[in-house]
Amino acid sequence: SAPVLEIDSLRTWFLTARGIGKAVDGVDLSLSGGETLGVVGESGSGKTMLSLSVLGLVPRPGRIVGGAVRFKGLDLVRASAAELLKVRGNAISMIFQEPMTSLNPVFRVGEQIAEAVRLHRKLGKAEALERARQMLVKVGIPNPDRRLKSYPHEMSGGMRQRVVIAMALALDPDLILADEPTTALDVTIQAEILELMLQLKEERQTAIMLITHDLGVVAQTCQRVAVMYAGKIVEEAPVLALFDEPLHPYTKLLLASVPRIGERRPLAAIGGAVPSLMALPSGCAFHPRCPDAVGFCATEEPALLAMPDGRKVRCLLHTART
Ligand code: SF4
């Protein structure tokens, strides 16, 4: 099937007096209906700027300076404000880390979902409220009739995130962008919320782009994963292949820092800091932290190379081998 989302050579830069920060620098990705793609990286890797770019919500002084974001054929980078508004929150829904950013504290939960529905659909108030109730049932909120009348602060973090998901789903979106949707929640609730997202995705064949720093979350939910570092994708692969045999040295380090079930050893931390996007290291941006770096890594810039099995990796050692 035709991809729901196609990101093509996307570049989102911050043009400031101190210099240019290339937050997203030549990213290509595509995503089909019913597919879950994980975008993984440390904070500062550009992954959140990537999701904001898709939504047309890049904060100043950031700007999309090149490339395209096609959503079902419509180029969102060049779309009018009206077209964007129609797509955002309707055909594309967002779920952020902190549910309170998506919920209005002064309105009851039911009213909020109903209003979101009425913004995009011609429904009467009663019908929209009924739709809100159905959605609360769908996301497993007990006592939906009572909960419709609750204010967000009267609910736990996990319940609030369920409400946000209910709101996101009320409009039957084709694409859900979820940025660290479970990071603020404890582990059990996190697993439940991820399970819920997957179940709903199966039912509706929604495409999900999941932005996270947590490879454990990716293993649980995604079919494909793209690893970002310093504004670029450094590896892209099916999840199983990536966990089985990571190709990029950065991916290897990320994986070494994921705890295995029952394991008590301290997590391996990745040495060194994420580089400032204003002052990226020369050559391969990862070279100051890379345990496998060789001399030319500091001078040559690796390209994202497609491997024979369709995986992609951006590392000079792999270029040299093929
Ligand atoms: Fe490490 Fe060199 Fe590969 Fe970069 S190109 S990831 S520095 S080995």
Residues whose N, C-alpha, C, O or C-beta is under 5 A from the ligand:
A	BS01	SF4	P249 C284 F286 H287 C290 D292 A293 V294 C297 P302 R314 C315 L316 L317
